[in-house]
Amino acid sequence: MIKKSDVLIYTEAKSLLSALEERVEQYQQLVEEQVVHLIEEKEQALNLHVADLHNEMEDKLMVNQALWFEKANQQLTELVAAQYHSLNTLKDELKSTIATKVKSRLPSLSLNEAVIGHLIDLLHKAIDDEDNTLSVEQVFENGGVVLTIESEDNLVSIDTLSIVEELGRSLDSI
């Protein structure tokens, strides 16, 4: 037999237990909501931190790239300047070598038959002797040849030594 007082205690205990379970559910839901809220806040904070780190790394990368490009541009400019200087030096050496070699061969030009033949043709053209009927006088003088042609109106003279000396002075100015 169960006493009424025991049933009353049992009913009261059951309602207290129900109220406690309800309260536990409320607290559990509140705790779960707070945990979810804290997780979301931490996630946002973490995302912001990651974004800040990413932006910082991008900025560093851009600065490093700019420095690298500046350094590469400076090195390229220096290399081009050095190459330009080398080419100018080579060009000057080449000009000097060619001028020296040509000058060493100039004295033989003043007595060269082919050169003298061209100069004789020039004299005939200068005096309008197209048929080459006028004679050209050749006088050997001081290691060169003086060529002279004379017509009724004109007298034209060329000195191969003067031409060679003028060529030598021209080569000196290069």
C-alpha atoms as a printed R data frame, in Angstrom:
    type eleno elety resid chain resno       x      y        z
1   ATOM     1    CA   MET     A     1   0.000  0.000    0.000
2   ATOM     2    CA   ILE     A     2   1.160  3.384   -0.860
3   ATOM     3    CA   LYS     A     3   0.363  6.241    1.314
4   ATOM     4    CA   LYS     A     4  -1.117  9.398    0.064
5   ATOM     5    CA   SER     A     5   1.671 11.383    1.507
6   ATOM     6    CA   ASP     A     6   4.165  9.267   -0.415
7   ATOM     7    CA   VAL     A     7   2.145  9.786   -3.584
8   ATOM     8    CA   LEU     A     8   2.065 13.480   -2.911
9   ATOM     9    CA   ILE     A     9   5.839 13.531   -2.344
10  ATOM    10    CA   TYR     A    10   6.269 11.421   -5.458
11  ATOM    11    CA   THR     A    11   4.090 13.832   -7.513
12  ATOM    12    CA   GLU     A    12   5.873 16.816   -6.067
13  ATOM    13    CA   ALA     A    13   9.245 15.235   -6.743
14  ATOM    14    CA   LYS     A    14   8.138 14.393  -10.258
15  ATOM    15    CA   SER     A    15   7.025 17.960  -10.923
16  ATOM    16    CA   LEU     A    16  10.271 19.264   -9.405
17  ATOM    17    CA   LEU     A    17  12.196 16.853  -11.611
18  ATOM    18    CA   SER     A    18  10.227 18.021  -14.636
19  ATOM    19    CA   ALA     A    19  10.868 21.634  -13.704
20  ATOM    20    CA   LEU     A    20  14.584 20.850  -13.234
21  ATOM    21    CA   GLU     A    21  14.753 19.029  -16.568
22  ATOM    22    CA   GLU     A    22  13.072 21.989  -18.227
23  ATOM    23    CA   ARG     A    23  15.510 24.330  -16.527
24  ATOM    24    CA   VAL     A    24  18.439 22.106  -17.586
25  ATOM    25    CA   GLU     A    25  17.172 22.169  -21.163
26  ATOM    26    CA   GLN     A    26  16.902 25.952  -21.013
27  ATOM    27    CA   TYR     A    27  20.432 26.248  -19.587
28  ATOM    28    CA   GLN     A    28  21.717 23.727  -22.093
29  ATOM    29    CA   GLN     A    29  20.109 25.665  -24.979
30  ATOM    30    CA   LEU     A    30  21.489 28.930  -23.568
31  ATOM    31    CA   VAL     A    31  24.957 27.409  -23.222
32  ATOM    32    CA   GLU     A    32  24.747 25.978  -26.747
33  ATOM    33    CA   GLU     A    33  23.710 29.384  -28.119
34  ATOM    34    CA   GLN     A    34  26.547 31.076  -26.253
35  ATOM    35    CA   VAL     A    35  29.030 28.443  -27.480
36  ATOM    36    CA   VAL     A    36  27.815 28.896  -31.081
37  ATOM    37    CA   HIS     A    37  28.034 32.679  -30.654
38  ATOM    38    CA   LEU     A    38  31.565 32.397  -29.215
39  ATOM    39    CA   ILE     A    39  32.586 30.052  -32.056
40  ATOM    40    CA   GLU     A    40  31.200 32.508  -34.641
41  ATOM    41    CA   GLU     A    41  33.030 35.418  -32.957
42  ATOM    42    CA   LYS     A    42  36.275 33.432  -32.860
43  ATOM    43    CA   GLU     A    43  35.771 32.399  -36.484
44  ATOM    44    CA   GLN     A    44  35.263 36.043  -37.511
45  ATOM    45    CA   ALA     A    45  38.295 37.129  -35.478
46  ATOM    46    CA   LEU     A    46  40.356 34.334  -37.020
47  ATOM    47    CA   ASN     A    47  39.157 35.251  -40.527
48  ATOM    48    CA   LEU     A    48  40.051 38.897  -39.916
49  ATOM    49    CA   HIS     A    49  43.479 37.865  -38.616
50  ATOM    50    CA   VAL     A    50  44.059 35.607  -41.649
51  ATOM    51    CA   ALA     A    51  42.925 38.416  -43.997
52  ATOM    52    CA   ASP     A    52  45.270 40.860  -42.234
53  ATOM    53    CA   LEU     A    53  48.146 38.387  -42.542
54  ATOM    54    CA   HIS     A    54  47.295 37.803  -46.197
55  ATOM    55    CA   ASN     A    55  47.215 41.566  -46.906
56  ATOM    56    CA   GLU     A    56  50.469 42.015  -45.011
57  ATOM    57    CA   MET     A    57  52.120 39.238  -47.040
58  ATOM    58    CA   GLU     A    58  50.792 40.729  -50.305
59  ATOM    59    CA   ASP     A    59  52.191 44.131  -49.304
60  ATOM    60    CA   LYS     A    60  55.563 42.577  -48.476
61  ATOM    61    CA   LEU     A    61  55.515 40.678  -51.765
62  ATOM    62    CA   MET     A    62  54.732 43.843  -53.718
63  ATOM    63    CA   VAL     A    63  57.516 45.731  -51.914
64  ATOM    64    CA   ASN     A    64  59.929 42.856  -52.596
65  ATOM    65    CA   GLN     A    65  58.868 42.742  -56.252
66  ATOM    66    CA   ALA     A    66  59.324 46.495  -56.594
67  ATOM    67    CA   LEU     A    67  62.786 46.244  -55.008
68  ATOM    68    CA   TRP     A    68  63.660 43.292  -57.245
69  ATOM    69    CA   PHE     A    69  62.475 45.116  -60.377
70  ATOM    70    CA   GLU     A    70  64.388 48.231  -59.346
71  ATOM    71    CA   LYS     A    71  67.540 46.196  -58.725
72  ATOM    72    CA   ALA     A    72  67.114 44.261  -61.997
73  ATOM    73    CA   ASN     A    73  66.543 47.515  -63.894
74  ATOM    74    CA   GLN     A    74  69.650 49.051  -62.315
75  ATOM    75    CA   GLN     A    75  71.740 45.979  -63.177
76  ATOM    76    CA   LEU     A    76  70.371 45.968  -66.729
77  ATOM    77    CA   THR     A    77  71.148 49.680  -67.092
78  ATOM    78    CA   GLU     A    78  74.680 49.105  -65.807
79  ATOM    79    CA   LEU     A    79  75.120 46.142  -68.164
80  ATOM    80    CA   VAL     A    80  73.861 48.136  -71.159
81  ATOM    81    CA   ALA     A    81  76.164 51.035  -70.231
82  ATOM    82    CA   ALA     A    82  79.122 48.644  -69.917
83  ATOM    83    CA   GLN     A    83  78.275 47.022  -73.259
84  ATOM    84    CA   TYR     A    84  77.889 50.454  -74.870
85  ATOM    85    CA   HIS     A    85  81.269 51.478  -73.461
86  ATOM    86    CA   SER     A    86  82.852 48.215  -74.670
87  ATOM    87    CA   LEU     A    87  81.377 48.675  -78.131
88  ATOM    88    CA   ASN     A    88  82.603 52.272  -78.299
89  ATOM    89    CA   THR     A    89  86.067 51.161  -77.201
90  ATOM    90    CA   LEU     A    90  86.032 48.375  -79.782
91  ATOM    91    CA   LYS     A    91  84.805 50.790  -82.458
92  ATOM    92    CA   ASP     A    92  87.585 53.271  -81.618
93  ATOM    93    CA   GLU     A    93  90.189 50.499  -81.655
94  ATOM    94    CA   LEU     A    94  88.853 49.217  -84.967
95  ATOM    95    CA   LYS     A    95  88.906 52.708  -86.496
96  ATOM    96    CA   SER     A    96  92.434 53.246  -85.248
97  ATOM    97    CA   THR     A    97  93.622 49.875  -86.564
98  ATOM    98    CA   ILE     A    98  92.024 50.436  -89.974
99  ATOM    99    CA   ALA     A    99  93.397 53.985  -90.188
100 ATOM   100    CA   THR     A   100  96.885 52.738  -89.250
101 ATOM   101    CA   LYS     A   101  96.794 49.929  -91.819
102 ATOM   102    CA   VAL     A   102  95.469 52.217  -94.554
103 ATOM   103    CA   LYS     A   103  98.072 54.896  -93.699
104 ATOM   104    CA   SER     A   104 100.840 52.297  -93.900
105 ATOM   105    CA   ARG     A   105  99.718 51.469  -97.451
106 ATOM   106    CA   LEU     A   106  99.190 55.071  -98.600
107 ATOM   107    CA   PRO     A   107 102.802 55.759  -99.719
108 ATOM   108    CA   SER     A   108 102.621 52.932 -102.250
109 ATOM   109    CA   LEU     A   109  99.450 54.483 -103.733
110 ATOM   110    CA   SER     A   110 101.300 57.525 -105.025
111 ATOM   111    CA   LEU     A   111 103.147 55.305 -107.543
112 ATOM   112    CA   ASN     A   112 100.406 52.717 -108.113
113 ATOM   113    CA   GLU     A   113  99.711 52.265 -111.852
114 ATOM   114    CA   ALA     A   114  95.972 51.630 -111.355
115 ATOM   115    CA   VAL     A   115  95.597 54.827 -109.323
116 ATOM   116    CA   ILE     A   116  97.611 56.780 -111.882
117 ATOM   117    CA   GLY     A   117  95.408 55.330 -114.672
118 ATOM   118    CA   HIS     A   118  92.229 56.473 -112.871
119 ATOM   119    CA   LEU     A   119  93.705 59.929 -112.297
120 ATOM   120    CA   ILE     A   120  94.599 60.208 -116.007
121 ATOM   121    CA   ASP     A   121  90.986 59.334 -116.900
122 ATOM   122    CA   LEU     A   122  89.867 61.999 -114.445
123 ATOM   123    CA   LEU     A   123  92.112 64.575 -116.074
124 ATOM   124    CA   HIS     A   124  90.707 63.782 -119.529
125 ATOM   125    CA   LYS     A   125  87.153 64.234 -118.181
126 ATOM   126    CA   ALA     A   126  88.064 67.440 -116.361
127 ATOM   127    CA   ILE     A   127  89.343 69.029 -119.556
128 ATOM   128    CA   ASP     A   128  86.535 67.588 -121.730
129 ATOM   129    CA   ASP     A   129  88.893 65.358 -123.716
130 ATOM   130    CA   GLU     A   130  86.402 62.569 -124.296
131 ATOM   131    CA   ASP     A   131  88.427 60.958 -127.040
132 ATOM   132    CA   ASN     A   132  91.624 60.966 -124.941
133 ATOM   133    CA   THR     A   133  93.503 62.729 -127.740
134 ATOM   134    CA   LEU     A   134  95.506 65.004 -125.454
135 ATOM   135    CA   SER     A   135  98.576 63.547 -123.830
136 ATOM   136    CA   VAL     A   136  99.131 63.538 -120.076
137 ATOM   137    CA   GLU     A   137 102.628 64.390 -118.909
138 ATOM   138    CA   GLN     A   138 103.920 62.315 -115.977
139 ATOM   139    CA   VAL     A   139 106.764 63.708 -113.868
140 ATOM   140    CA   PHE     A   140 108.135 61.620 -110.978
141 ATOM   141    CA   GLU     A   141 108.883 63.908 -108.071
142 ATOM   142    CA   ASN     A   142 109.547 63.327 -104.298
143 ATOM   143    CA   GLY     A   143 108.162 59.774 -104.317
144 ATOM   144    CA   GLY     A   144 105.019 60.735 -106.209
145 ATOM   145    CA   VAL     A   145 103.861 61.546 -109.732
146 ATOM   146    CA   VAL     A   146 102.670 64.917 -111.003
147 ATOM   147    CA   LEU     A   147 100.170 64.423 -113.840
148 ATOM   148    CA   THR     A   148  99.516 67.363 -116.141
149 ATOM   149    CA   ILE     A   149  97.161 67.735 -119.103
150 ATOM   150    CA   GLU     A   150  96.959 70.831 -121.241
151 ATOM   151    CA   SER     A   151  94.436 71.980 -123.812
152 ATOM   152    CA   GLU     A   152  94.173 75.249 -125.707
153 ATOM   153    CA   ASP     A   153  92.153 76.814 -122.859
154 ATOM   154    CA   ASN     A   154  93.051 74.859 -119.718
155 ATOM   155    CA   LEU     A   155  95.923 73.365 -117.804
156 ATOM   156    CA   VAL     A   156  95.067 70.781 -115.118
157 ATOM   157    CA   SER     A   157  97.613 69.163 -112.828
158 ATOM   158    CA   ILE     A   158  97.313 66.471 -110.119
159 ATOM   159    CA   ASP     A   159 100.046 65.490 -107.676
160 ATOM   160    CA   THR     A   160  99.610 61.913 -106.353
161 ATOM   161    CA   LEU     A   161 101.807 62.679 -103.326
162 ATOM   162    CA   SER     A   162  99.512 65.591 -102.320
163 ATOM   163    CA   ILE     A   163  96.487 63.326 -102.668
164 ATOM   164    CA   VAL     A   164  98.125 60.645 -100.493
165 ATOM   165    CA   GLU     A   165  99.152 63.243  -97.888
166 ATOM   166    CA   GLU     A   166  95.590 64.641  -97.813
167 ATOM   167    CA   LEU     A   167  94.222 61.121  -97.381
168 ATOM   168    CA   GLY     A   168  96.661 60.631  -94.484
169 ATOM   169    CA   ARG     A   169  95.470 63.858  -92.812
170 ATOM   170    CA   SER     A   170  91.855 62.727  -93.299
171 ATOM   171    CA   LEU     A   171  92.642 59.427  -91.622
172 ATOM   172    CA   ASP     A   172  94.249 61.287  -88.706
173 ATOM   173    CA   SER     A   173  90.990 63.130  -88.097
174 ATOM   174    CA   ILE     A   174  88.958 59.904  -87.754
